[in-house]
């Protein structure tokens, strides 16, 4: 029994250590990196804002997919050509659509996307208030007539 507890403890310690010390793997390859650190930092920041079209819930900075690599290279080429961050994002949005952005821009056609969570929270709060007001204490209690109250008093006096 003691051996099993020790083995379980050791296994738990190893799993915990692996989880704590594991660094997130980055998909950016050394041959993609730009020699200018400032330009590379901008490219990495932009890459974290762009969705991998293959993985869909990963940025191109984190994805190992070949298309993500192509997009990372394209971002770096646009930056080397002198484009600003906004120009790079606009270029990729024009080419791939709003879906390429991990955080879509607020516009009329994305208003439902941005407004739905707020609307659901407001409707839930209103529904909760209505439900709590319906169940307010005292509303369901019927008042007794004078004759009924006298009868209750007589019964209580007889019992004790």
C-alpha positions in Angstrom: 0.0 0.0 0.0 2.8 2.4 0.9 4.6 1.7 -2.4 1.5 2.5 -4.4 1.1 5.8 -2.5 4.7 6.7 -3.1 4.5 5.8 -6.8 1.3 7.8 -7.2 2.9 10.8 -5.4 6.0 10.5 -7.6 3.9 10.3 -10.7 1.8 13.4 -9.6 5.0 15.3 -8.9 6.4 14.5 -12.4 3.2 15.5 -14.2 3.1 18.7 -12.2 6.7 19.5 -13.0 6.2 18.8 -16.6 3.2 21.1 -16.8 4.9 23.9 -14.9 8.2 23.8 -16.9 6.8 23.1 -20.3 7.3 26.1 -22.5 4.7 26.7 -25.2 6.1 25.6 -28.5 6.2 28.3 -31.2 5.8 27.5 -34.8 8.0 30.3 -36.1 11.0 28.7 -37.7 14.5 30.4 -37.6 14.5 30.8 -41.4 11.4 32.9 -41.2 12.7 35.4 -38.7 13.7 38.9 -39.8 17.2 40.2 -38.9 15.7 43.5 -37.6 14.5 42.8 -34.0 11.9 45.7 -34.1 10.5 44.4 -37.4 10.4 40.8 -36.1 8.6 42.0 -33.0 5.9 43.7 -35.2 5.6 40.5 -37.3 5.1 38.4 -34.2 2.5 40.8 -32.8 0.6 40.7 -36.1 0.9 36.9 -36.3 -0.8 36.6 -33.0 -3.8 38.6 -34.3 -4.2 36.4 -37.4 -6.2 33.1 -37.5 -4.7 30.0 -39.0 -7.2 29.1 -41.8 -6.4 25.4 -41.2 -6.5 25.2 -37.4 -9.0 28.0 -37.1 -8.7 28.4 -33.3 -4.9 29.1 -33.3 -3.0 32.1 -34.4 -0.6 31.7 -37.3 2.2 32.4 -34.7 1.3 29.2 -32.9 0.3 26.9 -35.9 2.6 24.4 -37.6 0.3 24.2 -40.7 1.9 25.0 -44.0 -0.6 27.7 -44.8 0.2 29.4 -41.5 3.9 29.4 -42.4 3.0 31.0 -45.8 1.0 33.6 -44.0 3.8 34.4 -41.6 6.2 34.8 -44.5 3.7 37.0 -46.3 3.4 39.2 -43.2 7.1 39.6 -43.0 7.4 40.4 -46.7 4.8 43.1 -46.4 6.6 44.6 -43.4 9.9 44.5 -45.3 8.2 46.3 -48.2 7.3 49.1 -45.8 3.7 48.4 -45.0 2.3 49.5 -41.7 0.6 47.1 -39.3 -2.9 48.3 -40.4 -2.0 48.0 -44.1 -0.8 44.4 -43.5 -4.1 43.5 -41.7 -6.2 45.2 -44.4 -4.3 43.4 -47.1 -4.9 40.0 -45.5 -8.5 40.8 -44.7 -9.1 41.8 -48.3 -7.5 38.6 -49.4 -9.0 36.1 -46.9 -12.0 38.0 -45.4 -12.7 39.0 -41.8 -12.4 35.4 -40.7 -8.6 35.7 -40.9 -8.7 38.1 -37.9 -8.8 36.4 -34.5 -10.7 39.4 -33.1 -13.0 40.7 -35.8 -13.3 44.4 -36.2 -16.5 46.1 -35.0 -18.7 47.0 -37.9 -22.3 46.7 -39.0 -21.9 43.2 -40.3 -20.1 42.0 -37.1 -22.4 43.9 -34.6 -24.4 40.8 -33.8 -21.1 38.9 -33.0 -20.1 41.6 -30.6 -23.5 42.5 -29.2 -24.9 39.0 -28.6 -23.0 38.3 -25.4 -24.1 41.6 -23.9 -27.7 41.1 -25.0 -27.8 37.6 -23.5 -26.4 38.9 -20.2 -29.0 41.7 -20.1 -31.9 39.3 -21.0 -30.7 36.9 -18.3 -30.6 39.6 -15.7 -34.1 40.9 -16.6 -35.4 37.3 -16.6 -33.9 36.7 -13.1 -35.4 39.9 -11.7 -38.8 39.0 -13.1 -38.5 35.5 -11.7 -37.4 36.7 -8.3 -40.3 39.3 -8.1 -42.8 36.6 -8.9 -41.6 34.5 -6.1 -41.4 37.4 -3.6 -42.4 36.3 -0.1 -45.9 37.4 1.0 -47.5 37.4 -2.4 -48.6 33.7 -2.2 -49.9 33.9 1.4 -53.6 34.2 1.6 -55.1 36.4 4.3 -57.7 34.8 6.6 -61.1 36.2 7.2 -62.1 37.1 10.7 -64.1 33.9 11.1 -61.2 31.7 9.9 -58.7 33.5 12.2 -61.1 32.9 15.1 -61.3 29.2 14.3 -57.5 28.9 14.1 -57.2 30.6 17.4 -59.7 28.2 19.0 -57.8 25.2 17.7 -54.5 26.5 19.0 -56.0 27.2 22.4 -57.5 23.7 22.6 -54.1 22.0 21.8 -52.0 23.8 24.2 
